[in-house]
């Protein structure tokens, strides 16, 4: 440029023309408003490989408007943007750069976009003493200070992606990768940097392919050489070509992992492109699951920076300026915050130079392409920039590159999902809490193993839970019925309090079905030991209450009615508290044993691994099935103790039920039903316990056997014990008559007499009434006998004196016919001399026979009198 100016000044013909031109330029720089203009020459690619200017240009104009309206930033100057469309083409950019440099007015700073264009501009800018500030260049080559001494960029270097990629390779133990790149400076230098980093990490690049415009051959070579982990470096337009070929070669799916650049538009694979012959559906299928690394370009925090705007407010204003365009279809929308902050970085840097330049008697308006002092001040101000922008904290490293975090995303279901962040300054890789995304791709040199937990079938769990819930309702109904009718004699004769304990135990056992079906699908692994405790305690206590109550009944019946006759009477009146004490002993044994178990060797979660499985159509992926169990260090020992104790109780219960099957007693009138329930519970438990141990590795079958055994045992017990009582009381209405009788007497019946004893009482009352009538008749006959004896005595005296005829005598064939009732003395007169009327009363006492209302045996009369 200096030589060119010297050439012009040595030409006398052109000297006057140059003076006129300079005068015009000065008039442009000093407008009538009093503010001096500072011109920025910019190249915004509105089309081409990266059409970033579509969103970056409006963002830059927004920043210029805010800066020019601020009175605290460059108050004496006004910034103006002169821009052209570079189409991201170095050839086009060369022509436009010539126009910017050789066309008035003088530009203070240059702002190119694409890396290929920025490389050209930054290398030439040193000849004109121009500062270059790029908003969309990521080429690592631009970090060379010797080659590009005046270059700065708000877009971080593409090499910032490489540390993130290497971290992912190491995390998932990948030792071989492949690369495919577009042949441009930015991608070549990025790949060179990646090769150095993976070499240090002992990772091999086994395949390296490149292309200029057509990627078909390169993709075929990747397929031929069995590439699995592939890093792709190319622009968005070339990415569509690559993945169309990827679809044709079937180089996608669970066997492959593609790493791409993250600054494409979100729907780049859905944009119609005449250069490819793949449909949107095919492209969507091919790109599914690929991973992107992207520089964090939008401040995630709600802070107001130098522009007094938050990142969200900036996006809202940008959307308004774009006129409602779809951001996914607008090129450079992600980089727009970088362009916005680039203008602010330039404005703040120029504002810093005002003071130092004024001290030297200079101003920004004095800048020309030969003034190195002003360029040095601008360089110094840019190098020390530090402020909060809408893209985050803006600061440049020694090479003029922006330092930032890297965002890791994956395409899932057609949209990008955030996975994690990588801080290259600290080497910290942080996740969003779910890194299972990587299961889509195996390493190139080994088969990937995907861990997969087996969970209980939800349909099975819901179905069994419904039955368990209905069983609990049935238990509540039975318990309420038993409590309500506890004063009924028939219910009292079945030991209702023991039946209540049985119903409660059944409901507790049914409640254990719910924790039995809860696994890692519903609770976190940290809470799983608590579920294990619920399973153990509910099952143990439920069994002790339900089975213990029935066992106590059958044991009492066997104790009383299978002993010798002389010992029966001593035990027939067993106090109720002894029955309850027996249940408490059984319950206490369970509680004590469970407490010792949990203190000495508590339950915890263990994971069982099964044989690895190969999914259909994916030979390079293996599934490692896992199953969660509740276990302890000496699980088999504890189970042996518990099963041994419970098994003995079950066997003893079966024996007692068999021994008492033919006994009939009214003391416990439902002991046969209890025996039947014990049979069923014992059989189900003895079958289910070993089967569940054998099927412990099959979660559905094991749960089905255990849960259904509990449900069926409870249903059978409740139905056998309570339904017959309900039916009897409802059909005969006994609960009404007994209740009314209890209310009339004002006291409850506490004895254990049965219906036969009540009938004997009624017959006893009737016999007492008959005896009373007979006594009255005997008294009447005695009076008659006394009168007749007196009359006969008088007649005998008269006959002796008058020598009359002999007395009348009556002979009875049965002398017992005139036997006196107990407690009556025989008359002094001759018992054979009786009246004919008394003879008819001999029916009062009959020979031995059945007692009824019409006869009375003398041996029974004494009892009745008592």
SULBEL-V155205 format. One record per pair of residues at least 4 apart in sequence whose C-alpha atoms are under 6 Angstrom apart, sorted by sequence separation. I is the first residue (numbers start at 1). J is the second residue. D is the distance in whole Angstrom. If there is no record, write none. Layout:
BEGIN
I|J|D / I|J|D
END
This chain:
BEGIN
47|51|4 / 53|57|5 / 71|75|5 / 93|97|6 / 98|102|6 / 99|103|5 / 114|118|6 / 115|119|6 / 118|122|6 / 121|125|6 / 144|148|6 / 145|149|5 / 169|173|6 / 199|203|6 / 211|215|6 / 246|250|6 / 252|256|5 / 304|308|5 / 309|313|6 / 338|342|6 / 341|345|6 / 353|357|6 / 354|358|6 / 358|362|5 / 372|376|6 / 388|392|6 / 389|393|6 / 396|400|5 / 397|401|5 / 411|415|5 / 423|427|6 / 461|465|6 / 482|486|6 / 492|496|6 / 520|524|6 / 534|538|6 / 537|541|6 / 538|542|6 / 543|547|5 / 544|548|5 / 547|551|6 / 551|555|6 / 558|562|6 / 568|572|6 / 577|581|6 / 584|588|6 / 588|592|6 / 596|600|6 / 597|601|6 / 598|602|4 / 631|635|6 / 636|640|6 / 639|643|6 / 640|644|6 / 643|647|6 / 649|653|6 / 678|682|6 / 684|688|6 / 685|689|6 / 688|692|6 / 692|696|6 / 698|702|6 / 703|707|6 / 704|708|6 / 705|709|6 / 708|712|6 / 709|713|6 / 712|716|6 / 715|719|6 / 716|720|6 / 717|721|6 / 718|722|6 / 719|723|5 / 726|730|6 / 727|731|6 / 728|732|6 / 729|733|5 / 735|739|6 / 742|746|6 / 753|757|6 / 760|764|6 / 792|796|6 / 798|802|6 / 799|803|5 / 46|51|5 / 125|130|5 / 169|174|5 / 198|203|5 / 222|227|5 / 246|251|5 / 304|309|5 / 357|362|5 / 358|363|6 / 388|393|5 / 396|401|5 / 411|416|4 / 423|428|5 / 486|491|6 / 729|734|5 / 742|747|6 / 799|804|4 / 851|856|6 / 9|15|6 / 30|36|5 / 45|51|5 / 86|92|6 / 112|118|5 / 304|310|5 / 357|363|6 / 387|393|6 / 396|402|5 / 410|416|5 / 422|428|6 / 442|448|4 / 696|702|6 / 729|735|6 / 742|748|5 / 29|36|5 / 45|52|6 / 46|53|5 / 86|93|5 / 303|310|5 / 387|394|5 / 395|402|6 / 410|417|5 / 422|429|5 / 695|702|5 / 29|37|5 / 45|53|5 / 46|54|5 / 302|310|6 / 386|394|5 / 409|417|5 / 421|429|6 / 560|568|6 / 614|622|5 / 44|53|5 / 209|218|6 / 386|395|5 / 409|418|4 / 421|430|5 / 613|622|5 / 68|78|6 / 270|280|5 / 385|395|6 / 409|419|5 / 420|430|5 / 613|623|5 / 692|702|5 / 408|419|6 / 420|431|4 / 560|571|6 / 612|623|5 / 845|856|6 / 299|311|6 / 408|420|5 / 419|431|6 / 420|432|5 / 612|624|5 / 408|421|6 / 419|432|5 / 407|421|5 / 406|421|6 / 610|625|5 / 406|422|5 / 515|531|6 / 140|157|5 / 405|422|6 / 609|626|5 / 135|153|6 / 137|155|6 / 138|156|6 / 139|157|6 / 140|158|6 / 405|423|5 / 608|626|6 / 657|675|5 / 131|150|5 / 132|151|5 / 133|152|5 / 134|153|4 / 135|154|5 / 136|155|5 / 138|157|4 / 139|158|6 / 140|159|6 / 608|627|5 / 133|153|5 / 135|155|5 / 138|158|5 / 515|535|6 / 607|627|5 / 109|130|6 / 111|132|6 / 113|134|6 / 479|500|6 / 607|628|5 / 109|131|5 / 110|132|5 / 111|133|5 / 112|134|5 / 113|135|6 / 114|136|6 / 115|137|4 / 606|628|6 / 109|132|6 / 111|134|5 / 113|136|5 / 114|137|5 / 512|535|6 / 606|629|5 / 810|833|6 / 113|137|6 / 115|139|6 / 353|377|6 / 479|503|6 / 605|629|6 / 809|833|6 / 123|148|6 / 605|630|5 / 654|679|6 / 817|842|5 / 88|114|6 / 122|148|6 / 512|538|5 / 604|630|6 / 90|117|5 / 176|203|6 / 178|205|5 / 215|242|6 / 229|256|6 / 231|258|6 / 232|259|6 / 512|539|6 / 604|631|6 / 175|203|5 / 176|204|5 / 177|205|5 / 178|206|6 / 182|210|6 / 183|211|6 / 228|256|5 / 229|257|5 / 230|258|5 / 231|259|5 / 232|260|5 / 236|264|6 / 475|503|6 / 603|631|5 / 176|205|6 / 178|207|5 / 179|208|5 / 180|209|5 / 181|210|5 / 182|211|5 / 183|212|5 / 216|245|6 / 509|538|6 / 603|632|5 / 178|208|6 / 180|210|5 / 182|212|6 / 262|292|5 / 508|538|6 / 509|539|5 / 159|190|6 / 261|292|5 / 262|293|5 / 162|194|6 / 258|290|5 / 259|291|5 / 260|292|5 / 261|293|6 / 262|294|4 / 349|381|5 / 650|682|5 / 681|713|5 / 259|292|6 / 349|382|5 / 509|542|4 / 244|278|6 / 252|286|6 / 508|542|5 / 549|583|6 / 241|276|6 / 472|507|5 / 548|583|6 / 505|542|4 / 46|85|6 / 48|87|5 / 247|286|5 / 37|77|6 / 39|79|6 / 43|83|5 / 45|85|5 / 47|87|5 / 48|88|6 / 505|545|5 / 506|546|6 / 677|717|5 / 35|76|5 / 36|77|5 / 37|78|5 / 38|79|5 / 39|80|5 / 40|81|5 / 41|82|5 / 42|83|4 / 43|84|5 / 44|85|5 / 45|86|5 / 46|87|6 / 505|546|4 / 35|77|5 / 36|78|6 / 37|79|6 / 39|81|6 / 40|82|6 / 41|83|6 / 43|85|6 / 45|87|4 / 468|510|6 / 43|86|6 / 45|88|5 / 502|545|6 / 544|587|5 / 501|545|6 / 502|546|4 / 187|233|6 / 139|186|4 / 502|549|6 / 673|720|6 / 141|189|6 / 341|389|6 / 673|721|6 / 140|189|6 / 178|227|6 / 140|190|6 / 178|229|6 / 179|230|5 / 181|232|6 / 498|549|5 / 177|229|5 / 178|230|5 / 179|231|5 / 180|232|5 / 181|233|5 / 182|234|5 / 177|230|6 / 179|232|6 / 181|234|6 / 337|390|6 / 337|391|5 / 461|517|6 / 267|328|6 / 266|328|5 / 265|328|5 / 41|107|6 / 40|107|5 / 39|107|5 / 40|108|6 / 42|110|6 / 39|108|6 / 40|109|5 / 41|110|5 / 42|111|4 / 43|112|5 / 44|113|6 / 40|110|6 / 42|112|6 / 529|604|5 / 311|390|5 / 25|105|6 / 305|388|5 / 305|389|5 / 299|390|6 / 299|391|5 / 298|391|4 / 299|392|4 / 297|391|5 / 532|630|6 / 551|653|6 / 558|660|6 / 296|405|6 / 296|406|6 / 295|406|5 / 296|407|6 / 294|406|5 / 295|407|6 / 294|407|5 / 293|407|6 / 293|408|5 / 292|408|6 / 292|409|5 / 291|409|6 / 291|410|4 / 290|410|6 / 290|411|6 / 289|411|5 / 288|411|6 / 289|412|6 / 550|674|6 / 452|624|6 / 453|625|6 / 454|626|6 / 447|620|5 / 448|621|5 / 449|622|5 / 450|623|5 / 451|624|5 / 452|625|5 / 453|626|5 / 454|627|5 / 447|621|6 / 449|623|6 / 450|624|6 / 452|626|6 / 453|627|6 / 493|667|6 / 494|668|5 / 493|668|5 / 494|669|5 / 493|669|6 / 494|670|6 / 154|338|6 / 257|441|5 / 256|441|5 / 49|235|6 / 254|440|5 / 255|441|5 / 254|441|5 / 255|442|6 / 49|237|5 / 154|342|6 / 513|707|6 / 135|338|6 / 135|339|5 / 506|714|6 / 228|444|5 / 129|369|6 / 128|369|5 / 456|699|6 / 456|700|6 / 156|401|6 / 156|402|5 / 155|402|6 / 488|735|6 / 152|400|4 / 153|401|5 / 154|402|5 / 488|738|6 / 145|399|6 / 143|399|5 / 176|444|6 / 174|443|5 / 56|332|6 / 54|331|5 / 55|332|5 / 59|336|6 / 63|340|6 / 74|351|5 / 55|333|5 / 73|351|6 / 52|331|5 / 60|339|6 / 51|331|5 / 52|332|4 / 56|336|4 / 60|340|5 / 55|336|6 / 59|340|5 / 56|339|6
END
